[in-house]
Amino acid sequence: MKKLFATVMTALGLVAATALPAAAQGNAAHYPNAPIRLIVPYTAGGVTDIMGRMFAEQATKRLGQPVIIENKTGANGTLGGVQMLSADPSGYYLTMLPIGTFRMPHITGAQFDPLKDFTYISVISGFNYYIAVNASSPWKNVADLVAEAKKSSTAVSYGTPGANSSQHIGMAQLGVKTGAEWTHVPFKGDADAISALMGNHIQAVVSSSSILPYVSSNKIRVLASLGDKRSEDLPDVPTLKELGYPIVHTSPMGIAGPKGMAPEVVKKLETAFRAAYDDPAYQAGLKKLGMSALYMNAADYHKYAIDTFNGEREALKSMGVQTRP
């Protein structure tokens, strides 16, 4: 009986070992010696997915192993974070983390704790957001839009890709700062919001680079950007920060792994990711997508995570959103 038990346990041990990537059973000094999976927590074909695949191509060249994209959608882009809770910390299963990782735990709760459950590696891009109106509208700048909203709380409605998105929060913060009241209309994405604007069903949008073709064709007028500095795509458009409103949303997109990753593995990934980020092909791709070039190393990203998690709570409270304890 004891012999049978020992045989069964040995077999179970072999099954458990093979359930992990082969390299997870080896030494961090030989990392990587197997493919690396990288979760993109959005649908295939979207801007974030395209960016992720461009980056994976460059990272593959530096790591000597394929970086394979795996799309997991839903839960406001936080499913990648959820997957890290059960991932082995060997460095062969990573995820991209959007800003919602630090925001949604305060609103709906989350299975993970952003301060304890991840190993932060690198930030590899940011997003440019813009407040825009139909080109046929009478509003030439943010002051005009604010003045219109102050005339009547029903005069201005604005669209975003969803409730509690960076776009929604940025516009809500502007309302708090200026005393303007406007109506938020959440859509499934930028495309739907822009269509509503073009049809004059809403008066404004807060959108990502999806609006740029409409700006080029003079169908949309951009009043301000939400970046820390002016967008290279629209250098004549002021930031809200320039206009006197300390509201900045760049939504850094980073890469992290499960907690407990070996420092040597993190360093190898950080070095490879920095080289991939600096590659001219990747930089050109970001520009083509209308995304901002934004990088953070592991230490800076970890600090950002702490500051942002705490900052998001305060930002939500300032909007009157009830946050979880």
PyMOL commands that set and color helices and strands:
alter all, ss='L'
color gray80, all
select helices_A, chain A and resi 2-18+22-25+28-30+47-63+75-77+79-84+100-107+142-151+166-178+190-198+209-216+263-278+280-289+298-318
alter helices_A, ss='H'
color red, helices_A
select strands_A, chain A and resi 36-40+67-71+93-97+118-125+130-134+157-160+183-186+204-207+220-225+253-258
alter strands_A, ss='S'
color yellow, strands_A
deselect
rebuild
show_as cartoon
